[in-house]
Amino acid sequence: MDLSSILGKIKEELDEKDRRREEVFAIAREVRRVSTKAIREIHKENFEAAERLLLKIKEMVKSLGQPDRSFTFIQDALQEYAEASLTYAFIKKTVPPTPEELGIPSEAYILGLADTIGEIRRHILDDMRKDRYENLEEYLDILDELYHGIMAFDYPSAILPIRRKQDIARLLLDKTRGEVTLALKLVKLEKKLEEADGEVEQQRSG
């Protein structure tokens, strides 16, 4: 085989890889778009709609071959899919899916897991705005578990670029813990004041 034939064969391979890259890029863009939409539906408590969107993403992920996963942009998209799926599980208080069940690499799973801390915090703040305090401590425990879970992954960035996400998670956990503690103290204070007012009213009426 002469050089021109060798180069011709290589070019065919790279042309095919480039064509597939364009297809995978379109899939990655759609995975990210639908993941963002799923998270939005979760926070609006439209859980059935969120579940349908997550199933749609799962089918798209199934269409990816092993070589497709070497593209950096698909890894970023799979992180967002993991984030949406895990956020759904934690807020619904169901068993979180495994990387195998989602069909994604472990690295994308852990990085997506780290990002769920921001979403759980958002859910806590939403509950506080709606004067729903009964589950705040439970969600705060979830945040604490997530934080300590991701802190166990101490690897160089070349293996798992999680250090920045860990730093952000620490800040979010501390800030949320302070806000929840203050909110629950205010609720207790309001309850005591209401009880005191009630006792005063009883004494007056008596």
PEVENMO-V87635 format. One record per helix or strand. SS is the DSSP state (h for helix, s for strand). FROM is the first residue (numbers start at 1). TO is the last residue. If there is no record, write none. Layout:
# PEVENMO-V87635
ss->SS from->FROM to->TO
ss->SS from->FROM to->TO
This chain:
# PEVENMO-V87635
ss->h from->3 to->43
ss->h from->47 to->62
ss->h from->67 to->70
ss->h from->72 to->92
ss->h from->99 to->102
ss->h from->106 to->129
ss->h from->136 to->151
ss->h from->163 to->205
